Amino acid sequence: MRFLIIVLTLVSPPLFADGALITDYRWENIKGGLFDGECIEYDRQTQGRMFKKRAAAENCKTGETQLAFHFPSGECVEVDAETGGKNYLSKTDIENCKTPNTVTKLQTFGDQSGCYEYDFPSKGKEYYKKLKMQDCSENVQSYFFKQTSKSSGECFAKDNDEKLIPVKLEFCKPESTLYIFKLKDRTSGYCYEQAIEGEEFYIDEVAKKHCRPNETEYVYIKQEGQKNGRCFLVDKETAGKKYIELTSLKNCK
């Protein structure tokens, strides 16, 4: 008895054209945030189930685009004109969003203060760019230090309109300063850089090395209630009243 064996071959639509995988591009934004979208390259036949990878944003750029300034982030973006960024969005140079009517002044945008170039008619809504403080030197009358505690303070720049803008503490740092070590307790303390005239004019916590004296020694200290002691580097003159720093225990062996 003879059996006829028939082999059936399932024929699927071709995945490749001339040896290359046929792919398309689409814009995906799963998280939903403005800057969370990305361009995806995917295989045409399975719509990405077989092949899918991230691609350069330019590949999803189709149709007409336009520039837009995103005020909360201060970013200039290129978006698709149809949906305003839902089908395509790419960050671009901030200069591309610069408007013709800009001024350079001290200003605050969000929680950031400093020197800004911004669109004057819209008060920065349509464009702003943070610059170096030196670029606003002509607009700054003076810098003002306000002490907020015994160990810290805030720096403000006063502009020509008498407006105070918070800036980095370094702008209030005087040319001449001194370092002072202050004990917190018997075995710890902090180093501060302050104005020679007094802490009310400028003070800032700095690394302990700035307060470290030339003559030091290692001492082993076991405090009451502690099972084991610890090793400290202290000033030789007062054995820790003017400077003390916790170090490796091996230094005291």
FENLINDA-V691253 format. One record per backbone hydrogen bond with DSSP energy under -0.5 kcal/mol. CO is the residue of the C=O (numbers start at 1). NH is the residue of the N-H. Records with the same first field share a line. If there is no record, write none. Layout:
CO = NH ; NH
This chain:
3 = 5
4 = 6
5 = 7
6 = 8
8 = 10
9 = 11
10 = 12
15 = 22
16 = 18
17 = 20
20 = 17
21 = 23
22 = 44
24 = 42
26 = 28 ; 40
28 = 38
33 = 36
38 = 28
39 = 55
40 = 26
41 = 53
42 = 24
43 = 47 ; 48
46 = 49
51 = 43
53 = 41
55 = 39
56 = 59
57 = 60
58 = 61
60 = 62
64 = 81
66 = 79
68 = 70 ; 77
69 = 71
70 = 74 ; 75
75 = 70 ; 77
76 = 92
77 = 68 ; 79
78 = 90
79 = 66
80 = 84 ; 85
88 = 80
90 = 78
92 = 76
93 = 96
94 = 97
95 = 98
100 = 102
101 = 120 ; 121
103 = 105 ; 118
105 = 116
107 = 114
109 = 112
112 = 109
114 = 107 ; 116
115 = 131
116 = 105 ; 118
117 = 129
118 = 103
119 = 124
120 = 123
122 = 125
127 = 119
129 = 117
132 = 135
133 = 136
134 = 137
136 = 139 ; 140
137 = 140
139 = 141 ; 160
142 = 158
144 = 156
145 = 147
146 = 154
152 = 148 ; 149
154 = 146
155 = 167
156 = 144
157 = 159 ; 165
158 = 141 ; 142
159 = 162
163 = 159 ; 165
165 = 157
167 = 155
168 = 171
169 = 172
170 = 173
175 = 177
176 = 196
178 = 194
180 = 192
182 = 190
185 = 188
188 = 184 ; 185
190 = 182
191 = 206
192 = 180 ; 194
193 = 204
194 = 178
195 = 198
198 = 201 ; 202
202 = 195
204 = 193
206 = 191
207 = 210
208 = 211 ; 212
209 = 212
214 = 216
215 = 236
217 = 234
219 = 221 ; 232
221 = 223 ; 230
223 = 226
230 = 221
231 = 247
232 = 219 ; 234
233 = 245
234 = 217
235 = 239 ; 240
243 = 235
245 = 233
247 = 231
248 = 251
249 = 252
250 = 253
